[in-house]
Amino acid sequence: MENKEIEIKIGIFGSGGIGKSTITIRFLKDIFVEDYDPTITDIYIKKNDLNDKKIKFIILDTALQEEHYDPFPNYVRETNIFVLIYSITYKESFEEIKYFDERIKRILDIEDKDYPKILIGNKSDLTMKREVSIKEGKELAKKLNCKFIETSAKTGENINQLFYETILLEIERLKTIEEENLNQKKKKKKNKKGKCFLM
C-alpha cells in the first residue's frame, strides 16, 4: 500500500450556511472566503504527499437540495468517508446531524452497522455566539461512534487535522475491505474442500 496512491472520496454533509464550502476552500487554498453560494455543489481534487504515501483527496461539497430533485442519495453513494458538520453558533444545525446520520444509513442500507465518519463543530472562533458546547459535541460523537473536532475555516484551526483524520479513516476502511475479501476467499476454499461427489 505504501507505493500506491490512496484515493479518498470525502463527502461534506450538513445544513446550509454552516461553512461546509469555506472549510473545503481553506484546506485547498489556505484562504478564507466570507461569502459563498450554498446552492452550488462542487467537486474538488487535491493531491498531497504524507510520509511515503501519495494521497488524492476527492472532496464532494454537497449543496442544499434543489426543488423537485433530491441529489442526496447520489452524494452518499459517491462517498467513502463522511464528514458531518454543524455550526457551534447554530443549534438547529447540530440537531440536524442525527437526521443526516439516519438518512445516510438508510441509503447505504446499514441500519445496524457503522460507516467511516467524523463529526465537526465549525466556527469555533465565534465563541461569544456559541449555542453548542464542546461537551454536547463530544457526547454526540460518542453516540455516533466517531471522532469529534471543532474547526474554524476563518482562522484555519484544525482544518488540516480534519483532513488528516480522513486519511486514517480511509486506511482503516481499505484494511477492513481487504480482511473481508480474505475471509471470503478462505470460506470458498473451505467449502470446496468440504464437498464430496458420489460416482
C-alpha atoms as an extended CHARMM CRD file, in Angstrom:
* protein
*
       199  EXT
         1         1  MET       CA              0.0000000000        0.0000000000        0.0000000000  PROA      1               0.0000000000
         2         2  GLU       CA              2.9920000000        2.3030000000        0.6010000000  PROA      2               0.0000000000
         3         3  ASN       CA              3.7070000000        2.9590000000       -3.0880000000  PROA      3               0.0000000000
         4         4  LYS       CA              0.1220000000        3.2140000000       -4.2720000000  PROA      4               0.0000000000
         5         5  GLU       CA             -1.8650000000        6.4200000000       -4.3890000000  PROA      5               0.0000000000
         6         6  ILE       CA             -4.6140000000        6.4380000000       -1.7760000000  PROA      6               0.0000000000
         7         7  GLU       CA             -7.7560000000        7.9760000000       -3.2340000000  PROA      7               0.0000000000
         8         8  ILE       CA            -10.1000000000        9.3640000000       -0.5920000000  PROA      8               0.0000000000
         9         9  LYS       CA            -13.6540000000       10.2230000000       -1.6310000000  PROA      9               0.0000000000
        10        10  ILE       CA            -14.8680000000       12.6250000000        1.0340000000  PROA      10              0.0000000000
        11        11  GLY       CA            -18.4640000000       13.8270000000        1.3270000000  PROA      11              0.0000000000
        12        12  ILE       CA            -19.1490000000       17.0290000000        3.2800000000  PROA      12              0.0000000000
        13        13  PHE       CA            -22.6390000000       16.8840000000        4.8270000000  PROA      13              0.0000000000
        14        14  GLY       CA            -24.5860000000       19.3350000000        6.9630000000  PROA      14              0.0000000000
        15        15  SER       CA            -27.1440000000       22.1390000000        6.9470000000  PROA      15              0.0000000000
        16        16  GLY       CA            -26.8380000000       25.1580000000        4.6700000000  PROA      16              0.0000000000
        17        17  GLY       CA            -24.8140000000       28.1960000000        5.7210000000  PROA      17              0.0000000000
        18        18  ILE       CA            -22.6450000000       26.4510000000        8.3190000000  PROA      18              0.0000000000
        19        19  GLY       CA            -19.3290000000       26.7490000000        6.4700000000  PROA      19              0.0000000000
        20        20  LYS       CA            -19.0220000000       23.4770000000        4.5290000000  PROA      20              0.0000000000
        21        21  SER       CA            -17.5730000000       25.2130000000        1.4730000000  PROA      21              0.0000000000
        22        22  THR       CA            -15.3470000000       27.5630000000        3.4640000000  PROA      22              0.0000000000
        23        23  ILE       CA            -13.7760000000       24.5690000000        5.2430000000  PROA      23              0.0000000000
        24        24  THR       CA            -13.0540000000       22.9010000000        1.9030000000  PROA      24              0.0000000000
        25        25  ILE       CA            -11.6030000000       26.0650000000        0.3430000000  PROA      25              0.0000000000
        26        26  ARG       CA             -9.4790000000       26.7470000000        3.4370000000  PROA      26              0.0000000000
        27        27  PHE       CA             -7.9770000000       23.2460000000        3.0870000000  PROA      27              0.0000000000
        28        28  LEU       CA             -7.4350000000       23.5220000000       -0.6780000000  PROA      28              0.0000000000
        29        29  LYS       CA             -6.1470000000       27.0910000000       -0.9650000000  PROA      29              0.0000000000
        30        30  ASP       CA             -5.4650000000       28.1830000000        2.6290000000  PROA      30              0.0000000000
        31        31  ILE       CA             -7.7510000000       31.1930000000        2.2400000000  PROA      31              0.0000000000
        32        32  PHE       CA            -10.9960000000       32.1980000000        3.9180000000  PROA      32              0.0000000000
        33        33  VAL       CA            -13.9650000000       33.0030000000        1.6850000000  PROA      33              0.0000000000
        34        34  GLU       CA            -16.5640000000       35.0400000000        3.5760000000  PROA      34              0.0000000000
        35        35  ASP       CA            -19.4540000000       34.6900000000        1.1190000000  PROA      35              0.0000000000
        36        36  TYR       CA            -20.2310000000       31.5020000000       -0.7840000000  PROA      36              0.0000000000
        37        37  ASP       CA            -23.3750000000       30.3360000000       -2.5980000000  PROA      37              0.0000000000
        38        38  PRO       CA            -24.7940000000       27.4160000000       -0.5290000000  PROA      38              0.0000000000
        39        39  THR       CA            -26.8200000000       26.1460000000       -3.5110000000  PROA      39              0.0000000000
        40        40  ILE       CA            -23.7340000000       25.1200000000       -5.5080000000  PROA      40              0.0000000000
        41        41  THR       CA            -22.4120000000       21.5600000000       -5.3790000000  PROA      41              0.0000000000
        42        42  ASP       CA            -18.7220000000       21.2860000000       -6.2390000000  PROA      42              0.0000000000
        43        43  ILE       CA            -16.1660000000       18.5160000000       -6.5220000000  PROA      43              0.0000000000
        44        44  TYR       CA            -12.5980000000       19.4270000000       -5.5810000000  PROA      44              0.0000000000
        45        45  ILE       CA             -9.3940000000       17.4480000000       -6.0520000000  PROA      45              0.0000000000
        46        46  LYS       CA             -6.1600000000       17.9070000000       -4.1290000000  PROA      46              0.0000000000
        47        47  LYS       CA             -3.0200000000       15.7660000000       -4.0980000000  PROA      47              0.0000000000
        48        48  ASN       CA             -0.7050000000       15.5490000000       -1.0960000000  PROA      48              0.0000000000
        49        49  ASP       CA              2.3080000000       13.5220000000       -0.0240000000  PROA      49              0.0000000000
        50        50  LEU       CA              2.2440000000       12.1700000000        3.5120000000  PROA      50              0.0000000000
        51        51  ASN       CA              5.4340000000       10.3790000000        4.5330000000  PROA      51              0.0000000000
        52        52  ASP       CA              5.7400000000        7.5760000000        1.9560000000  PROA      52              0.0000000000
        53        53  LYS       CA              2.1080000000        7.7710000000        0.8110000000  PROA      53              0.0000000000
        54        54  LYS       CA              0.6020000000        9.6880000000       -2.0850000000  PROA      54              0.0000000000
        55        55  ILE       CA             -2.8480000000       10.9790000000       -1.1720000000  PROA      55              0.0000000000
        56        56  LYS       CA             -5.5320000000       12.1050000000       -3.6070000000  PROA      56              0.0000000000
        57        57  PHE       CA             -8.4450000000       13.9000000000       -1.9480000000  PROA      57              0.0000000000
        58        58  ILE       CA            -11.6970000000       13.9830000000       -3.9280000000  PROA      58              0.0000000000
        59        59  ILE       CA            -13.9960000000       16.2700000000       -1.9530000000  PROA      59              0.0000000000
        60        60  LEU       CA            -17.7140000000       16.4200000000       -2.6730000000  PROA      60              0.0000000000
        61        61  ASP       CA            -19.0510000000       19.6610000000       -1.2290000000  PROA      61              0.0000000000
        62        62  THR       CA            -22.7920000000       18.9920000000       -1.0580000000  PROA      62              0.0000000000
        63        63  ALA       CA            -25.3370000000       21.7600000000       -1.5630000000  PROA      63              0.0000000000
        64        64  LEU       CA            -28.8440000000       22.3700000000       -0.3810000000  PROA      64              0.0000000000
        65        65  GLN       CA            -31.4320000000       20.1640000000       -2.0470000000  PROA      65              0.0000000000
        66        66  GLU       CA            -32.8960000000       21.5530000000       -5.2450000000  PROA      66              0.0000000000
        67        67  GLU       CA            -36.6330000000       21.8330000000       -5.8100000000  PROA      67              0.0000000000
        68        68  HSD       CA            -38.1580000000       18.7380000000       -7.4880000000  PROA      68              0.0000000000
        69        69  TYR       CA            -34.8030000000       16.9220000000       -7.2960000000  PROA      69              0.0000000000
        70        70  ASP       CA            -33.0860000000       15.2480000000       -4.3930000000  PROA      70              0.0000000000
        71        71  PRO       CA            -29.4090000000       14.5640000000       -5.1640000000  PROA      71              0.0000000000
        72        72  PHE       CA            -28.6450000000       13.4090000000       -1.6100000000  PROA      72              0.0000000000
        73        73  PRO       CA            -28.7010000000        9.6350000000       -2.3450000000  PROA      73              0.0000000000
        74        74  ASN       CA            -26.1820000000       10.1210000000       -5.1710000000  PROA      74              0.0000000000
        75        75  TYR       CA            -23.9310000000       12.1850000000       -2.8940000000  PROA      75              0.0000000000
        76        76  VAL       CA            -23.9630000000        9.3880000000       -0.3170000000  PROA      76              0.0000000000
        77        77  ARG       CA            -23.2100000000        6.6070000000       -2.8070000000  PROA      77              0.0000000000
        78        78  GLU       CA            -20.2470000000        8.5560000000       -4.2130000000  PROA      78              0.0000000000
        79        79  THR       CA            -18.7160000000        8.9900000000       -0.7460000000  PROA      79              0.0000000000
        80        80  ASN       CA            -16.3240000000        6.7270000000        1.1780000000  PROA      80              0.0000000000
        81        81  ILE       CA            -15.5110000000        8.9960000000        4.1300000000  PROA      81              0.0000000000
        82        82  PHE       CA            -18.3060000000       11.1310000000        5.6060000000  PROA      82              0.0000000000
        83        83  VAL       CA            -17.6900000000       14.4970000000        7.2680000000  PROA      83              0.0000000000
        84        84  LEU       CA            -20.7520000000       15.5880000000        9.2740000000  PROA      84              0.0000000000
        85        85  ILE       CA            -20.6120000000       19.3120000000       10.0010000000  PROA      85              0.0000000000
        86        86  TYR       CA            -22.6220000000       21.7010000000       12.1620000000  PROA      86              0.0000000000
        87        87  SER       CA            -22.0190000000       25.2720000000       13.3030000000  PROA      87              0.0000000000
        88        88  ILE       CA            -21.3910000000       25.8400000000       17.0120000000  PROA      88              0.0000000000
        89        89  THR       CA            -23.3820000000       29.0830000000       16.6060000000  PROA      89              0.0000000000
        90        90  TYR       CA            -26.4840000000       27.3800000000       15.1940000000  PROA      90              0.0000000000
        91        91  LYS       CA            -28.1180000000       24.7780000000       17.4690000000  PROA      91              0.0000000000
        92        92  GLU       CA            -30.5310000000       23.5930000000       14.7910000000  PROA      92              0.0000000000
        93        93  SER       CA            -27.6400000000       22.5360000000       12.5280000000  PROA      93              0.0000000000
        94        94  PHE       CA            -26.3150000000       20.4370000000       15.4330000000  PROA      94              0.0000000000
        95        95  GLU       CA            -29.6810000000       18.7650000000       15.9510000000  PROA      95              0.0000000000
        96        96  GLU       CA            -29.9540000000       18.0010000000       12.2270000000  PROA      96              0.0000000000
        97        97  ILE       CA            -26.7870000000       15.8650000000       12.3360000000  PROA      97              0.0000000000
        98        98  LYS       CA            -28.8920000000       12.9550000000       13.6350000000  PROA      98              0.0000000000
        99        99  TYR       CA            -31.1440000000       13.3230000000       10.5910000000  PROA      99              0.0000000000
       100       100  PHE       CA            -28.1580000000       13.2250000000        8.2160000000  PROA      100             0.0000000000
       101       101  ASP       CA            -26.7460000000       10.1760000000       10.0180000000  PROA      101             0.0000000000
       102       102  GLU       CA            -30.0290000000        8.2650000000        9.8670000000  PROA      102             0.0000000000
       103       103  ARG       CA            -30.5810000000        9.0950000000        6.2190000000  PROA      103             0.0000000000
       104       104  ILE       CA            -27.0470000000        8.0650000000        5.2340000000  PROA      104             0.0000000000
       105       105  LYS       CA            -27.5550000000        4.7190000000        6.9750000000  PROA      105             0.0000000000
       106       106  ARG       CA            -30.8410000000        4.1420000000        5.1540000000  PROA      106             0.0000000000
       107       107  ILE       CA            -29.2890000000        4.8790000000        1.7640000000  PROA      107             0.0000000000
       108       108  LEU       CA            -26.2890000000        2.6450000000        2.4800000000  PROA      108             0.0000000000
       109       109  ASP       CA            -28.7000000000        0.0060000000        3.8350000000  PROA      109             0.0000000000
       110       110  ILE       CA            -26.6940000000       -0.3790000000        7.0530000000  PROA      110             0.0000000000
       111       111  GLU       CA            -29.2880000000        0.3680000000        9.7380000000  PROA      111             0.0000000000
       112       112  ASP       CA            -27.4500000000       -1.6890000000       12.3940000000  PROA      112             0.0000000000
       113       113  LYS       CA            -23.8830000000       -1.1250000000       11.1690000000  PROA      113             0.0000000000
       114       114  ASP       CA            -21.4160000000        1.7530000000       11.1130000000  PROA      114             0.0000000000
       115       115  TYR       CA            -19.7340000000        3.7890000000        8.3770000000  PROA      115             0.0000000000
       116       116  PRO       CA            -16.4950000000        5.8680000000        8.2940000000  PROA      116             0.0000000000
       117       117  LYS       CA            -17.2610000000        9.3650000000        9.5470000000  PROA      117             0.0000000000
       118       118  ILE       CA            -16.0650000000       12.2860000000       11.6170000000  PROA      118             0.0000000000
       119       119  LEU       CA            -18.1190000000       14.9490000000       13.4300000000  PROA      119             0.0000000000
       120       120  ILE       CA            -17.0980000000       18.5930000000       13.0180000000  PROA      120             0.0000000000
       121       121  GLY       CA            -18.2300000000       21.6350000000       15.0000000000  PROA      121             0.0000000000
       122       122  ASN       CA            -17.3450000000       24.5890000000       12.7620000000  PROA      122             0.0000000000
       123       123  LYS       CA            -16.9310000000       28.3180000000       13.5210000000  PROA      123             0.0000000000
       124       124  SER       CA            -15.0200000000       27.7120000000       16.7570000000  PROA      124             0.0000000000
       125       125  ASP       CA            -13.6920000000       31.2840000000       16.5360000000  PROA      125             0.0000000000
       126       126  LEU       CA            -17.1800000000       32.6690000000       17.2990000000  PROA      126             0.0000000000
       127       127  THR       CA            -17.1040000000       31.7760000000       20.9910000000  PROA      127             0.0000000000
       128       128  MET       CA            -19.3740000000       34.6720000000       22.0140000000  PROA      128             0.0000000000
       129       129  LYS       CA            -22.1160000000       33.3250000000       19.7310000000  PROA      129             0.0000000000
       130       130  ARG       CA            -21.7470000000       29.6830000000       20.7870000000  PROA      130             0.0000000000
       131       131  GLU       CA            -25.0130000000       27.7150000000       21.0600000000  PROA      131             0.0000000000
       132       132  VAL       CA            -23.4860000000       24.2090000000       21.1480000000  PROA      132             0.0000000000
       133       133  SER       CA            -20.9760000000       23.3270000000       23.8720000000  PROA      133             0.0000000000
       134       134  ILE       CA            -17.8690000000       21.2080000000       23.3510000000  PROA      134             0.0000000000
       135       135  LYS       CA            -19.3850000000       18.6960000000       25.7750000000  PROA      135             0.0000000000
       136       136  GLU       CA            -22.5010000000       18.3550000000       23.5950000000  PROA      136             0.0000000000
       137       137  GLY       CA            -20.3220000000       17.7930000000       20.5340000000  PROA      137             0.0000000000
       138       138  LYS       CA            -18.3140000000       15.0860000000       22.3040000000  PROA      138             0.0000000000
       139       139  GLU       CA            -21.4630000000       13.3730000000       23.5630000000  PROA      139             0.0000000000
       140       140  LEU       CA            -22.9810000000       13.2650000000       20.0730000000  PROA      140             0.0000000000
       141       141  ALA       CA            -19.7250000000       11.9230000000       18.6210000000  PROA      141             0.0000000000
       142       142  LYS       CA            -19.7930000000        9.1640000000       21.2340000000  PROA      142             0.0000000000
       143       143  LYS       CA            -23.3320000000        8.2070000000       20.1680000000  PROA      143             0.0000000000
       144       144  LEU       CA            -22.2750000000        8.2560000000       16.5180000000  PROA      144             0.0000000000
       145       145  ASN       CA            -19.1240000000        6.2670000000       17.3410000000  PROA      145             0.0000000000
       146       146  CYS       CA            -16.7520000000        8.7080000000       15.6640000000  PROA      146             0.0000000000
       147       147  LYS       CA            -14.0810000000       11.3040000000       16.3640000000  PROA      147             0.0000000000
       148       148  PHE       CA            -15.0510000000       14.9160000000       17.1500000000  PROA      148             0.0000000000
       149       149  ILE       CA            -13.1310000000       18.0670000000       16.2320000000  PROA      149             0.0000000000
       150       150  GLU       CA            -14.0010000000       21.7550000000       16.4060000000  PROA      150             0.0000000000
       151       151  THR       CA            -12.7070000000       23.8040000000       13.4700000000  PROA      151             0.0000000000
       152       152  SER       CA            -12.5860000000       27.3610000000       12.2090000000  PROA      152             0.0000000000
       153       153  ALA       CA            -12.4400000000       27.9860000000        8.4770000000  PROA      153             0.0000000000
       154       154  LYS       CA            -11.7400000000       31.6430000000        9.2960000000  PROA      154             0.0000000000
       155       155  THR       CA             -8.5970000000       31.0660000000       11.3840000000  PROA      155             0.0000000000
       156       156  GLY       CA             -7.6740000000       27.6800000000        9.9000000000  PROA      156             0.0000000000
       157       157  GLU       CA             -7.8630000000       25.9900000000       13.3010000000  PROA      157             0.0000000000
       158       158  ASN       CA             -7.8210000000       22.1700000000       12.9940000000  PROA      158             0.0000000000
       159       159  ILE       CA             -8.5990000000       22.2020000000        9.2450000000  PROA      159             0.0000000000
       160       160  ASN       CA             -5.5260000000       20.1350000000        8.3560000000  PROA      160             0.0000000000
       161       161  GLN       CA             -6.2210000000       17.8670000000       11.3290000000  PROA      161             0.0000000000
       162       162  LEU       CA             -9.7090000000       17.2100000000        9.9660000000  PROA      162             0.0000000000
       163       163  PHE       CA             -8.4160000000       16.0080000000        6.6100000000  PROA      163             0.0000000000
       164       164  TYR       CA             -5.5870000000       14.0480000000        8.2340000000  PROA      164             0.0000000000
       165       165  GLU       CA             -8.2690000000       12.1340000000       10.1390000000  PROA      165             0.0000000000
       166       166  THR       CA             -9.9690000000       11.2700000000        6.8260000000  PROA      166             0.0000000000
       167       167  ILE       CA             -6.7040000000        9.6320000000        5.7070000000  PROA      167             0.0000000000
       168       168  LEU       CA             -6.6810000000        7.4370000000        8.8190000000  PROA      168             0.0000000000
       169       169  LEU       CA            -10.3380000000        6.5230000000        8.2580000000  PROA      169             0.0000000000
       170       170  GLU       CA             -9.6640000000        5.5930000000        4.6130000000  PROA      170             0.0000000000
       171       171  ILE       CA             -6.6600000000        3.4310000000        5.5270000000  PROA      171             0.0000000000
       172       172  GLU       CA             -8.8090000000        1.6470000000        8.1090000000  PROA      172             0.0000000000
       173       173  ARG       CA            -11.6340000000        1.2510000000        5.5670000000  PROA      173             0.0000000000
       174       174  LEU       CA             -9.2960000000       -0.3010000000        2.9830000000  PROA      174             0.0000000000
       175       175  LYS       CA             -7.8550000000       -2.6110000000        5.6270000000  PROA      175             0.0000000000
       176       176  THR       CA            -11.3660000000       -3.7910000000        6.5800000000  PROA      176             0.0000000000
       177       177  ILE       CA            -12.2570000000       -4.4570000000        2.9280000000  PROA      177             0.0000000000
       178       178  GLU       CA             -9.0140000000       -6.3930000000        2.4590000000  PROA      178             0.0000000000
       179       179  GLU       CA             -9.7330000000       -8.5310000000        5.5290000000  PROA      179             0.0000000000
       180       180  GLU       CA            -13.3160000000       -9.1930000000        4.3900000000  PROA      180             0.0000000000
       181       181  ASN       CA            -12.1150000000      -10.2710000000        0.9330000000  PROA      181             0.0000000000
       182       182  LEU       CA             -9.5330000000      -12.5660000000        2.5120000000  PROA      182             0.0000000000
       183       183  ASN       CA            -12.1740000000      -14.1630000000        4.7390000000  PROA      183             0.0000000000
       184       184  GLN       CA            -14.4460000000      -14.6810000000        1.7250000000  PROA      184             0.0000000000
       185       185  LYS       CA            -11.6450000000      -16.4680000000       -0.1440000000  PROA      185             0.0000000000
       186       186  LYS       CA            -10.9570000000      -18.6920000000        2.8700000000  PROA      186             0.0000000000
       187       187  LYS       CA            -14.6510000000      -19.6150000000        3.1150000000  PROA      187             0.0000000000
       188       188  LYS       CA            -14.7910000000      -20.5040000000       -0.5750000000  PROA      188             0.0000000000
       189       189  LYS       CA            -11.7190000000      -22.7290000000       -0.2560000000  PROA      189             0.0000000000
       190       190  LYS       CA            -13.1720000000      -24.3960000000        2.8170000000  PROA      190             0.0000000000
       191       191  ASN       CA            -16.4920000000      -25.0380000000        1.0550000000  PROA      191             0.0000000000
       192       192  LYS       CA            -14.7140000000      -26.5690000000       -1.9390000000  PROA      192             0.0000000000
       193       193  LYS       CA            -12.7200000000      -28.9130000000        0.2960000000  PROA      193             0.0000000000
       194       194  GLY       CA            -15.8530000000      -29.9060000000        2.1950000000  PROA      194             0.0000000000
       195       195  LYS       CA            -17.7370000000      -31.0190000000       -0.9060000000  PROA      195             0.0000000000
       196       196  CYS       CA            -17.8300000000      -34.7080000000       -1.8200000000  PROA      196             0.0000000000
       197       197  PHE       CA            -19.1210000000      -36.2560000000       -5.0100000000  PROA      197             0.0000000000
       198       198  LEU       CA            -20.8880000000      -39.5960000000       -5.4580000000  PROA      198             0.0000000000
       199       199  MET       CA            -19.8200000000      -41.6140000000       -8.5080000000  PROA      199             0.0000000000
